């Protein structure tokens, strides 16, 4: 699956904004919630929990941006086109 930006521009833009929010980039809501959770864990002295949350936030950012890049800006897959064509013929 890939190369859907040309046919789904509005969805690609909205999904990109959602990924930025999920990654915790300022000034979207994800930043403030992740920042507060990490702050509380650090101030309570739960350094292992803080580290685990920090790594989890990084992995969340990675896979959300990976999703956007592969689905909307990745290489088109011929298998996806064959599946859609086969599905139409079955109906």
N, C-alpha and C positions, 0 to 999 in steps of 0.2 A: 504494500500500500504506500502510496506516495504521490507527490505532485498534485495534490488537491487544491493548492492555492488558487490556481487559475479558475476553477469552477466553483469554489466556495470561499470567496474573499472575505465576506463578512464573518463567517464562522472562523476562519483563520485568525482574523484580527481579534475577535472576542476570545478565542482560545489562547492567544498569545498574552492578552491582558490577564486572563484568569491564571495562566502559568506564572506570570510575574507576581501576582498577588499570592499564589500558593507558595512561591519561593521565598516570600517575605521581603520583597524589595520595597524600600521607602518610596512613596507615601501611601501605599495601599494598606488595607486592613491587616493583611498577613504579617506585615512588618511589626506592627504594634503588638499583636497577640504573641508572636514568637519572641519578641524582645522581652515582654513582660514575663512570660513563662521561664525563659532563660535567666532573667534577672532574679526571680524568686528562688529558683534552684541554686543559683550561685550564692545568693545572700544567706540562704539557710545552711550553707556548708555542704550541700549534697553535690560534691564535685564530680563523682562518677555519674550521677543522674544528669548533671549539666552537660558533661561530655557526650553521653549517649543522646541527649536531646539535640545537641549541636550537630553531631554526626547525622542524626535523623533528618534534621532540617536541610543539611547539605545534600543528602541523598534525595530528598523530596524535590529540591530545586533541580537536581540533575535529571531525574526521570521525567519531570513535567516538561522541561525544555527539550529533552530527547523526543518525547511524544510529539510535540509541535513540529520539530525539525523533520522527523521521519514521515509524519502523516501529510504535512502541508508542503514541505520543501524538499522532501526526499525524492529518490528516483521512482518513476512510475513502474509499477509491476505488471507484467503481462499476465501473470496468474490471476490478478484481481479482475482484469478485463475479461478473461476467459470465464471466470466464475459468474460474473454478472451476465454475460451472454448466455451461458448454460442455464442460469436461473430463469431468464426470460423465456427461453424455449420450453422449459418445463411447465410454465404457467400457461 
